[in-house]
Amino acid sequence: MKENIKELFRYLDASPTAFHAVENVKAELLKKGFVELAETEAWKLVAGKKYFVVRNHSALLAFCLPKKEPEGFHIAAAHTDSPAFKIKENPEIKSELYVKLNVEKYGGMIVSTWFDRPLSVAGRIFTEEEDGIRERLVNVDRDFFVIPSLAIHMDRKTNEGHSYQIQKELLPLFSEKGTDTFRSFLARETGIAEESILEEELYLYTRQKGSLIGANEEWILSPRLDDLQCVFAAMEGIKAAKPQKEISVAALFDNEEVGSGTKQGADSDFLSEVMERIGNGLGFDAEKKICMKNSSFLLSADNAHAVHPNYPEKADPNHQPRLNGGIVIKYHGGQKYTTDAFSAARLKRWCKEWQIPYQTYHNHSDIPGGSTLGNISATHVSVPSVDIGFAELAMHSAVETAGREDIRYGIRLFQNFFSM
């Protein structure tokens, strides 16, 4: 258990953006003997082998082939992105005394939680080289920015509720007024020649590290638990996969926090195309591939709301998931979650067989919840699907809280699911 938590914190701390989250999964898979494939090249697949493919450096599909002819696919989906502030092009905003950076919201964050914290910047930079354009991941690994709040003496009503203006109130402090530009700062911090930089895709991130809290260290406190906690569990599961009858697939998508409607999101052809190419690579005809798809199952893994200790009335009266209570099965009458009686029954049977506790979640009927991956993926790959997650508090805060035991349950679930 302690080793799982240590590895989870290492992964969270090293993954300030979706690009880093995928790069770190890739490194783990390579160590476990997975072979990287390219979307632009023909695939030659061998039964019993393990592979992965990356799209946009922010989405990744890993799969393990059984040694004998497979019956279908066992797919687990999670997402690599988290709410953050994205830095705009030409970001310097100068005033009499300071230089600030121009930013915009990425995803539905709780903006108040970003004030007065040490922040830094990470993402990717594209540079011009002699042989073409090169992509580089960057992470300025030190405390650098702050978004200062306004003193209460200047806004006596600040504790009575506030509507935030991103363009005015959430701009991070960059430097005292001077000649230094953000791009020259990046060049200095990364060792990249400024004149070679063509473009950046960068985000602010909080510098707080993951930690155990509570009287008995029973809870996890960390940035980006939604949804890197599920990404980590899926990664641990696919690394240990020993598929017997099913092709095991870990599908890690980007851009869930902004609707998934990108080439690397769940609302793309990434998963369906990879499944088609796997069938082709194994020499299956069209009828066999259709039969395999219709024999498949999807676990859509995205964290769930725990009942809040100070706002229990916000939860459904009969469904109040708790931290360390086990896997959360999520239901929604309007199909924002894809769980139905058939898919829930299968998952519950597996959980009983594998001795994994589970609990159930419905939205409060008067409080609409968020969306996730399952119903979007199902429009491209229409298979039975169940939405699950780990219970957490303060979802979309700069720092979130989850249960220490739940990560163990999640890893066990994915390991068994990928070894069927």
Secondary structure as GFF3:
##gff-version 3
##sequence-region A 1 420
A	DSSP	alpha_helix	2	13	.	.	.	ID=ss1
A	DSSP	alpha_helix	18	31	.	.	.	ID=ss2
A	DSSP	beta_strand	35	37	.	.	.	ID=ss3
A	DSSP	beta_strand	50	55	.	.	.	ID=ss4
A	DSSP	beta_strand	59	64	.	.	.	ID=ss5
A	DSSP	beta_strand	72	79	.	.	.	ID=ss6
A	DSSP	beta_strand	84	94	.	.	.	ID=ss7
A	DSSP	beta_strand	98	106	.	.	.	ID=ss8
A	DSSP	three_ten_helix	111	114	.	.	.	ID=ss9
A	DSSP	beta_strand	119	129	.	.	.	ID=ss10
A	DSSP	beta_strand	132	139	.	.	.	ID=ss11
A	DSSP	three_ten_helix	152	154	.	.	.	ID=ss12
A	DSSP	three_ten_helix	158	160	.	.	.	ID=ss13
A	DSSP	alpha_helix	166	169	.	.	.	ID=ss14
A	DSSP	beta_strand	173	176	.	.	.	ID=ss15
A	DSSP	alpha_helix	182	190	.	.	.	ID=ss16
A	DSSP	three_ten_helix	194	196	.	.	.	ID=ss17
A	DSSP	beta_strand	197	206	.	.	.	ID=ss18
A	DSSP	beta_strand	211	213	.	.	.	ID=ss19
A	DSSP	beta_strand	219	222	.	.	.	ID=ss20
A	DSSP	alpha_helix	225	239	.	.	.	ID=ss21
A	DSSP	beta_strand	246	253	.	.	.	ID=ss22
A	DSSP	three_ten_helix	256	258	.	.	.	ID=ss23
A	DSSP	alpha_helix	270	281	.	.	.	ID=ss24
A	DSSP	alpha_helix	286	293	.	.	.	ID=ss25
A	DSSP	beta_strand	297	301	.	.	.	ID=ss26
A	DSSP	beta_strand	304	305	.	.	.	ID=ss27
A	DSSP	three_ten_helix	312	314	.	.	.	ID=ss28
A	DSSP	beta_strand	327	331	.	.	.	ID=ss29
A	DSSP	alpha_helix	341	353	.	.	.	ID=ss30
A	DSSP	beta_strand	358	362	.	.	.	ID=ss31
A	DSSP	alpha_helix	374	377	.	.	.	ID=ss32
A	DSSP	beta_strand	385	389	.	.	.	ID=ss33
A	DSSP	beta_strand	391	393	.	.	.	ID=ss34
A	DSSP	beta_strand	400	403	.	.	.	ID=ss35
A	DSSP	alpha_helix	404	417	.	.	.	ID=ss36
###
